[in-house]
Amino acid sequence: MMDELELLKKDWQKKEGQLPKLSYDQIYRMIWKKSSSIVKWIFYISIAEFLFWIALSFIPTNTDELQGEGAAFLRGLENVLEVASYLVIIYFIYKFYQNYRKISTTDSARDLMKKIIRVRKTVMLYVWFNLALFAISMIVVLLEVLILDPPQALTEKISAADSNIVAWLLVGLFFMATILFFGLILGLFYRLIYGILLKRLNLNYRELKKLEI
């Protein structure tokens, strides 16, 4: 039995010696192509997301019909947030494109590693910005609903409560929990989309690190 195992081992060693050996440059180019493709997909997804938010802004809301100084202030705040968010997202799209162009022209493993780290930082900043923007936008919308146009059923229940302050506090906590819930869903979405791409990019980074050792 041992003789058979030894024969099999020797046979495998012979075959292993005949297998093609990948050079440093070949491995680097494979990792470079994969990294470039991942960053390109990040760029495309950010554009698609930007177009989605633009399309969403055209959906009419009841808050447009509200009157008064408070309504005008909150609508103005909404407009400022909308314009600021578009400008920042356009900036991030430009950064993603810039990252893609830089990775596409990289000619060394060390430079590629640095650019992968830069891409990861840009994506993380982009995700955190979107989550913060979502939370602020939701708070503004809820203020419009609660202060300017509260549902009749809600106001009746608050009026019937023993303490209006406690009732409003509970309503506020409920809406904050709602914001947190939808924020977590949005965070999971970003983790699914960008997390998968960043995970692949991290694998490429580790492979490059092995090449440099």
N, C-alpha and C positions, 0 to 999 in steps of 0.2 A: 504493500500500500504506500509506504514512504517513498519507494522508488518511483512509483507512478506520479506522486506529488512533485517530486524533484524534477521529473521529466516535463511535467506541465509548467512548472515554474521557469525552467530553462527555455521552453518553447515560447512562453509569454515574454521573457526578457529579450529574446531574439526579435519577436514581432514589435516590441516596444521600441527597439532600436531602429526599426524600419519606418516608424511613424514620423510624419513631418514635424519638425521643431519650429515653433513660432519665434521669430526674432523679436527684439525689444521694439523695433519700429512697427512691426506688424501688430503687436498687441496694443501699442500706443494708438495707432490709427483706428483700430477697432473701438477702443474706449472713446476716442475723440469723436468718431461718427455717432456713437450712441448718445454721448453727452450733447452734441450739437442738435440731434433730433429731439431730445427731451426739452431743451431750452426753446426750441422752435415751437413745440407743442404748448409750452407755458405761454409763449407770446400769442399764439392763436386763441387759446382759451381765454386769456385776458381781454382780447378784442371781442370775442363772442359775449363775454360777461358784460362788457361796456355797452354793447348794442342791446342786450337784454334790459339793462337798467334804463336806457333811453326809451325803449318801447314801453316799459312799465310806467314811466313818468307821464305818458300820454293818456293813461286811464283816468277818467274824470272822478273826482271825489266830492262828497257833500260839503267839505270844508270850504270849497270855493264860493258857496252861497252864504257863508256866515258874514255878518256885518259887525261894525263897531271897531274901536281902537285896538282892543285885544286881538280881534281876528286879523286886522291889518298887520299888527306886529308879528303874530305867529306865521302868517303867510309870507311876510318879508323874510323872517328867519328861515322858513322852508326854502325860499328861493335862493338865499345866500348859501345854505347847506348844499342845495342841488348844484349850483354853479361851482362851488368849492370842490365838491366831490368829483364832478366831471373833470375839473382841471387836474386834480391829484391823480385820478385814474389814468388820464391821458399821459401824465408824467411817468407813472409806473409802466404803462404800455411802451413808452419810449425807452425806459430803462431795460425792459425785457428784450426789446428789439436790439438795443445796444449790447446787451449781454450775449445775445445770439450772434451778432456780427463779430464780437470779440472772440468768442469761442470758435467760430468758424475759421478765424485766421490765426489761431494759436498754433505754434510749432514746437512746443516743448511740454513735457509732462508736468514740470513744476508750475509753469504758467497756467496750464489747464486746471491744476489743483486750486490755484488762487482764484481763478474765475468761477469755478464750481462753488467755492465758499461764498463768493460775492453774489452769485445767483440765489443761493439758499437764503442769504440775509435779505435780499430784495423781495423774495417771495414771502418770507415771514413778516416783513414790514407791511407788505401789501395786504396780507390776510388780516393782520391786527388792525390796520386802518379801516378795512371794510367792516369788521366786527364793531369797532368803535362808532363808525358812521351809522351803522344799522341801529345801534342802541340809542344814539342821539336822535335820529329820525323818528324812532318809535316813541320816544319820550315826548317829542314835539307834537306828534299826532295824537297821543293820549291826552296831552294838555288841551289840545283843541276840542277833543271829544268831551272831556270831563268838565272843563271850565266854561267853554263857549256853547256847547250843544250836548249836554248830558242826556242820556236816554230817560224818558219819563218814568219808566218802571224803576230805574235806579234811584232817581230823586225821591220818588214816593217811599221807597224802602228806607232811605237815609233819613227822611223826615219822620218816619214812624219809629226809628231807632231811639233808644234811651239817651244815647250820646252821639251827637252829630260828628264830633271830632273823632271818636273811636270808629264810627262807621266809615268816614272818609279815609281814615288810616288803613282800615282793612281793605277798602277799595284800591288804595294806592299800592298796598302790598300785593294784592292780587294781580294788578297790572304789571308790577315790577317782576313778579314771578312769570307772567306771560312773556315779557320781554326776554327774560333769562332763558325760558324754554325755547323760544324761537331763535334766540342767539346761539344756543347749543346745537340746534338743528343746522343752522347756517355754518357753525364751526365744524360739525361733522361732515357737511358737504365739502367744505374747503379741505378738510383732512383727507376725504376720499379722493377728490380730484388732484389737488396739489401734493397731498401726502404721498400718493403712489409715485408721482413723477420725482419728487424729492428723494424718496427711498431709493429709486433706481439711480439717481444722481449720486447719492451717498455710496452706493455699491461701486460705482465707477471711481469715485474718489479713493475708496479703500484699495481698489485694484491699482490705481496710479501710485498710491503710497508704497505698495509692494514693489513696484517697478523702480522706485527711487531708493529703496533700501539696498 
